[in-house]
Amino acid sequence: MDVDRLKSGGSVLTEDFFERQLEKIREIRLSERKSDRLSRDPSQVTTVNSSHPIDPGIRIDIQARLAGIEIEYGVRVLYACESDSRGWGFASPDSDYDVRFIYVHPLPWYLQVSIRRDVIEIPISDELDING
């Protein structure tokens, strides 16, 4: 904003104000689209190895299921982690994999007036318990 103009009693709502704001929004949206394309590229996926490694086959299954959730629910998974006994490093041989994730919907989902469920709960299958 033009602070000097505001201090002198002027207005920032000049004829070109909204045009400038629209241009800023367009630049942000373009940047988001470029970022989204990079994040969808499998070669760009970052996997963090921890002191509690996950079996590579299970890791692939978890990643595939998270990708399926993104498609089915129209969301973007921002972060996923192992919780419960495996996450704390004291899993027993029969422990399942408890995966928790943070996700976001596209902006229009948040701008609706209707009440919508804001959690994704997947029925436990095999060794995987996945919820976001």
Backbone as JSON, one array per atom type, in Angstrom:
{
  "sequence": "MDVDRLKSGGSVLTEDFFERQLEKIREIRLSERKSDRLSRDPSQVTTVNSSHPIDPGIRIDIQARLAGIEIEYGVRVLYACESDSRGWGFASPDSDYDVRFIYVHPLPWYLQVSIRRDVIEIPISDELDING",
  "N": [[0.83, -1.18, 0.0], [0.3, 2.32, -0.42], [1.63, 4.09, 1.87], [2.29, 6.77, 2.5], [0.36, 8.21, 1.05], [-1.97, 7.4, 2.35], [-1.53, 8.48, 4.91], [-1.67, 11.19, 4.38], [-4.31, 11.57, 3.99], [-5.32, 10.65, 1.63], [-6.54, 8.22, -0.78], [-6.14, 4.72, -1.38], [-7.59, 3.52, -3.22], [-7.5, 3.99, -6.07], [-8.01, 4.37, -9.64], [-6.31, 2.5, -10.87], [-5.74, 0.76, -8.84], [-7.22, -1.7, -8.36], [-6.59, -3.06, -10.69], [-3.84, -3.45, -10.36], [-3.91, -5.1, -8.11], [-5.24, -7.35, -9.15], [-3.33, -8.17, -11.01], [-1.25, -8.93, -9.28], [-2.49, -11.1, -8.02], [-2.82, -12.8, -10.22], [-0.11, -13.36, -10.78], [0.61, -14.74, -8.45], [-1.12, -16.98, -8.62], [-0.14, -18.16, -10.99], [2.41, -18.84, -10.14], [1.72, -20.71, -8.16], [0.58, -22.72, -9.75], [2.81, -23.57, -11.22], [4.38, -24.52, -9.13], [2.72, -26.57, -8.21], [2.79, -28.35, -10.37], [5.44, -29.2, -10.22], [5.39, -30.47, -7.73], [3.84, -32.68, -8.24], [5.38, -34.25, -9.81], [6.91, -37.32, -9.81], [9.69, -37.56, -9.58], [10.34, -35.46, -8.04], [9.56, -35.96, -5.47], [10.14, -35.93, -2.03], [11.63, -38.01, 0.21], [12.01, -38.74, 3.53], [14.36, -40.35, 5.37], [14.32, -42.11, 8.4], [15.27, -43.01, 11.78], [13.71, -45.14, 12.11], [13.19, -47.18, 9.92], [11.0, -47.86, 7.15], [9.71, -50.71, 5.6], [10.6, -51.09, 2.21], [8.65, -52.03, 0.34], [6.23, -51.62, 1.7], [6.38, -48.86, 1.98], [6.12, -48.02, -0.7], [3.51, -48.94, -1.17], [2.1, -47.32, 0.66], [2.63, -44.76, -0.4], [1.37, -45.04, -2.88], [-1.28, -45.39, -2.08], [-1.77, -42.94, -0.84], [-1.55, -41.27, -3.08], [-3.76, -42.2, -4.46], [-5.79, -41.36, -2.71], [-5.55, -38.61, -3.02], [-6.52, -38.33, -5.63], [-9.12, -39.52, -5.49], [-10.45, -37.96, -3.51], [-9.98, -35.4, -4.32], [-7.95, -33.78, -3.25], [-4.85, -32.39, -1.98], [-2.11, -33.94, -0.68], [-0.1, -32.76, 1.81], [1.7, -33.48, 3.77], [2.81, -36.47, 5.23], [3.03, -38.95, 7.75], [4.36, -41.55, 9.87], [2.69, -42.8, 12.63], [1.99, -43.72, 16.04], [3.01, -46.92, 17.38], [5.12, -47.74, 15.62], [6.05, -45.28, 14.73], [7.04, -44.27, 17.08], [9.04, -46.0, 17.56], [8.83, -48.48, 18.85], [7.63, -50.83, 17.83], [5.83, -53.91, 17.6], [6.14, -57.27, 16.24], [3.62, -57.73, 15.06], [2.53, -55.23, 14.64], [0.59, -52.69, 13.04], [0.74, -50.28, 10.31], [0.41, -47.03, 11.02], [-0.67, -44.38, 9.42], [-0.68, -40.93, 9.19], [-1.93, -37.93, 7.79], [-1.67, -34.61, 6.43], [-3.7, -32.49, 4.59], [-4.94, -30.49, 1.82], [-7.77, -28.95, 0.39], [-8.89, -27.77, -2.87], [-9.17, -24.19, -3.27], [-11.96, -23.28, -3.73], [-13.47, -25.18, -2.27], [-13.23, -24.41, 0.39], [-14.59, -22.04, 0.4], [-17.29, -22.38, 0.47], [-20.6, -22.32, 1.8], [-21.97, -24.43, 2.88], [-21.98, -27.16, 5.23], [-19.3, -29.35, 5.51], [-17.59, -32.45, 5.64], [-14.46, -32.58, 7.24], [-12.39, -34.37, 7.5], [-10.49, -37.19, 6.43], [-11.07, -40.48, 6.45], [-9.94, -43.63, 6.11], [-10.95, -46.97, 5.75], [-9.4, -49.47, 7.76], [-7.05, -51.57, 6.25], [-5.46, -54.6, 5.62], [-2.25, -54.13, 6.66], [-2.38, -51.43, 6.97], [-3.39, -48.34, 8.35], [-4.82, -45.55, 7.54], [-5.3, -42.15, 7.81], [-6.47, -38.76, 7.53]],
  "CA": [[0.0, 0.0, 0.0], [0.99, 3.61, -0.44], [1.45, 4.58, 3.23], [2.3, 8.24, 2.5], [-0.93, 8.69, 0.55], [-2.96, 7.18, 3.4], [-1.26, 9.43, 6.0], [-2.09, 12.53, 3.97], [-5.77, 11.58, 3.82], [-5.69, 10.18, 0.3], [-7.11, 6.88, -0.88], [-5.4, 3.77, -2.21], [-8.55, 2.97, -4.17], [-7.46, 4.73, -7.32], [-8.5, 3.59, -10.77], [-5.44, 1.37, -11.2], [-5.53, -0.08, -7.66], [-7.75, -3.05, -8.56], [-5.81, -3.67, -11.77], [-2.58, -3.9, -9.76], [-4.21, -6.23, -7.24], [-5.52, -8.49, -10.02], [-2.05, -8.62, -11.57], [-0.55, -9.65, -8.21], [-3.18, -12.38, -7.84], [-2.46, -13.63, -11.38], [1.27, -13.82, -10.59], [0.59, -15.76, -7.38], [-1.76, -18.19, -9.16], [0.79, -18.76, -11.92], [3.46, -19.43, -9.33], [1.15, -21.89, -7.53], [0.43, -23.77, -10.76], [4.15, -24.1, -11.5], [4.78, -25.27, -7.94], [1.9, -27.78, -8.17], [3.31, -29.28, -11.38], [6.68, -29.78, -9.68], [5.1, -31.36, -6.61], [3.22, -33.9, -8.75], [6.4, -35.01, -10.52], [7.46, -38.31, -8.89], [11.12, -37.36, -9.35], [10.47, -34.35, -7.1], [9.08, -36.37, -4.15], [11.18, -36.01, -1.03], [11.41, -39.02, 1.22], [12.94, -38.57, 4.63], [14.65, -41.59, 6.08], [14.45, -41.88, 9.83], [15.89, -44.12, 12.48], [12.72, -46.23, 12.11], [12.91, -47.37, 8.49], [9.81, -48.6, 6.73], [9.98, -51.66, 4.52], [10.4, -50.41, 0.91], [7.38, -52.45, -0.27], [5.17, -50.92, 2.43], [6.51, -47.43, 1.63], [5.53, -47.87, -2.04], [2.07, -49.12, -1.01], [1.59, -46.11, 1.33], [2.67, -43.65, -1.37], [0.33, -45.29, -3.89], [-2.59, -45.13, -1.46], [-1.9, -41.48, -0.66], [-1.83, -40.72, -4.41], [-5.16, -42.56, -4.73], [-6.63, -40.49, -1.9], [-5.55, -37.3, -3.67], [-7.4, -38.39, -6.8], [-10.49, -39.81, -5.09], [-11.05, -36.89, -2.71], [-9.68, -34.11, -4.92], [-7.13, -33.02, -2.31], [-3.4, -32.5, -2.14], [-1.47, -34.33, 0.58], [1.05, -31.9, 2.05], [2.65, -34.13, 4.68], [2.35, -37.74, 5.79], [4.01, -39.53, 8.67], [4.02, -42.75, 10.62], [2.4, -42.5, 14.03], [1.77, -44.87, 16.92], [4.17, -47.67, 17.86], [6.24, -47.68, 14.66], [6.56, -43.92, 14.75], [7.78, -44.07, 18.33], [10.19, -46.91, 17.56], [8.67, -49.67, 19.68], [6.65, -51.7, 17.17], [5.94, -55.36, 17.76], [6.07, -57.91, 14.91], [2.28, -57.67, 14.47], [2.05, -53.84, 14.58], [0.22, -52.18, 11.72], [1.33, -49.0, 9.96], [-0.55, -45.95, 11.24], [-0.24, -43.24, 8.61], [-1.5, -39.73, 9.35], [-1.51, -36.96, 6.78], [-2.27, -33.28, 6.36], [-4.06, -32.26, 3.2], [-5.72, -29.29, 1.53], [-8.7, -28.97, -0.75], [-8.79, -26.56, -3.7], [-9.75, -23.02, -2.6], [-13.43, -23.2, -3.73], [-14.02, -26.05, -1.23], [-13.26, -23.65, 1.63], [-15.42, -20.85, 0.24], [-18.69, -22.77, 0.45], [-21.33, -22.08, 3.04], [-22.48, -25.69, 3.39], [-21.14, -27.91, 6.16], [-18.69, -30.5, 4.84], [-16.69, -33.23, 6.51], [-13.1, -32.1, 7.02], [-11.4, -35.42, 7.75], [-10.54, -38.33, 5.51], [-10.82, -41.71, 7.2], [-9.94, -44.79, 5.23], [-11.06, -48.2, 6.54], [-8.15, -50.21, 7.93], [-6.93, -52.74, 5.39], [-4.19, -55.3, 5.79], [-1.41, -53.56, 7.7], [-2.39, -49.97, 6.88], [-4.41, -47.52, 8.94], [-4.48, -44.26, 6.95], [-6.29, -41.1, 8.08], [-5.97, -37.39, 7.41]],
  "C": [[0.87, 1.25, 0.0], [0.74, 4.31, 0.89], [1.41, 6.11, 3.27], [0.97, 8.81, 2.06], [-2.0, 8.53, 1.62], [-2.79, 8.19, 4.53], [-1.73, 10.83, 5.64], [-3.58, 12.62, 3.67], [-6.23, 11.13, 2.45], [-6.27, 8.77, 0.35], [-6.23, 6.0, -1.75], [-6.31, 3.22, -3.31], [-8.64, 3.84, -5.42], [-7.92, 3.82, -8.44], [-7.63, 2.37, -11.06], [-5.2, 0.43, -10.01], [-5.98, -1.52, -7.91], [-7.01, -3.78, -9.67], [-4.49, -4.22, -11.22], [-2.82, -5.12, -8.87], [-4.49, -7.49, -8.06], [-4.23, -9.05, -10.62], [-1.24, -9.4, -10.53], [-1.16, -11.03, -8.0], [-2.83, -13.33, -8.99], [-1.04, -14.19, -11.24], [1.35, -14.91, -9.53], [0.0, -17.06, -7.91], [-0.84, -18.91, -10.13], [1.92, -19.47, -11.17], [2.97, -20.71, -8.66], [1.01, -23.03, -8.52], [1.77, -24.39, -11.1], [4.62, -24.97, -10.35], [4.02, -26.59, -7.88], [2.4, -28.81, -9.18], [4.59, -29.95, -10.87], [6.37, -30.78, -8.59], [4.47, -32.66, -7.07], [4.22, -34.79, -9.48], [7.05, -36.0, -9.56], [8.95, -38.12, -8.63], [11.38, -36.25, -8.35], [10.04, -34.73, -5.68], [10.27, -36.52, -3.2], [10.79, -37.04, 0.01], [12.46, -38.85, 2.29], [13.13, -39.91, 5.31], [14.85, -41.27, 7.55], [15.15, -43.07, 10.47], [14.94, -45.3, 12.59], [12.33, -46.5, 10.66], [11.66, -48.2, 8.24], [10.22, -49.51, 5.59], [9.69, -50.99, 3.18], [9.08, -50.78, 0.22], [6.2, -51.75, 0.38], [5.19, -49.43, 2.07], [5.86, -47.16, 0.27], [4.01, -47.99, -1.96], [1.45, -47.87, -0.37], [1.56, -44.95, 0.34], [1.59, -43.81, -2.44], [-1.06, -44.99, -3.31], [-2.82, -43.64, -1.23], [-2.19, -40.8, -2.01], [-3.28, -41.01, -4.8], [-6.14, -41.69, -3.96], [-6.69, -39.1, -2.52], [-6.52, -37.27, -4.84], [-8.86, -38.56, -6.37], [-11.17, -38.65, -4.38], [-10.77, -35.49, -3.26], [-8.88, -33.2, -4.0], [-5.67, -33.13, -2.69], [-2.81, -32.82, -0.78], [-0.19, -33.51, 0.72], [2.13, -32.61, 2.86], [2.02, -35.42, 5.17], [3.45, -38.3, 6.68], [3.47, -40.8, 9.31], [3.76, -42.34, 12.07], [2.26, -43.81, 14.79], [3.08, -45.63, 17.16], [5.37, -47.63, 16.9], [6.87, -46.29, 14.64], [7.39, -43.63, 15.99], [8.96, -45.02, 18.46], [10.05, -48.12, 18.47], [7.58, -50.61, 19.13], [6.91, -53.16, 17.51], [5.83, -55.99, 16.38], [4.69, -57.83, 14.25], [1.7, -56.25, 14.43], [1.67, -53.47, 13.15], [0.95, -50.86, 11.48], [0.24, -47.95, 10.09], [-0.04, -44.71, 10.53], [-1.22, -42.09, 8.84], [-1.0, -38.7, 8.35], [-2.29, -35.67, 6.91], [-2.53, -33.0, 4.88], [-4.79, -30.94, 3.05], [-6.59, -29.55, 0.32], [-8.39, -27.78, -1.65], [-9.57, -25.42, -3.01], [-11.28, -22.99, -2.62], [-14.1, -24.08, -2.65], [-14.19, -25.27, 0.07], [-14.21, -22.45, 1.57], [-16.91, -21.16, 0.17], [-19.32, -22.56, 1.81], [-21.77, -23.4, 3.68], [-21.46, -26.39, 4.31], [-20.62, -29.15, 5.43], [-17.75, -31.18, 5.81], [-15.25, -32.83, 6.19], [-12.02, -33.1, 7.46], [-11.57, -36.5, 6.7], [-10.14, -39.56, 6.31], [-10.99, -42.9, 6.26], [-10.07, -46.04, 6.1], [-9.7, -48.93, 6.6], [-8.15, -51.41, 6.99], [-5.53, -53.31, 5.52], [-3.42, -54.68, 6.96], [-1.51, -52.04, 7.77], [-3.62, -49.34, 7.51], [-4.08, -46.09, 8.53], [-5.62, -43.27, 7.18], [-5.66, -39.73, 7.97], [-6.98, -36.39, 7.9]]
}
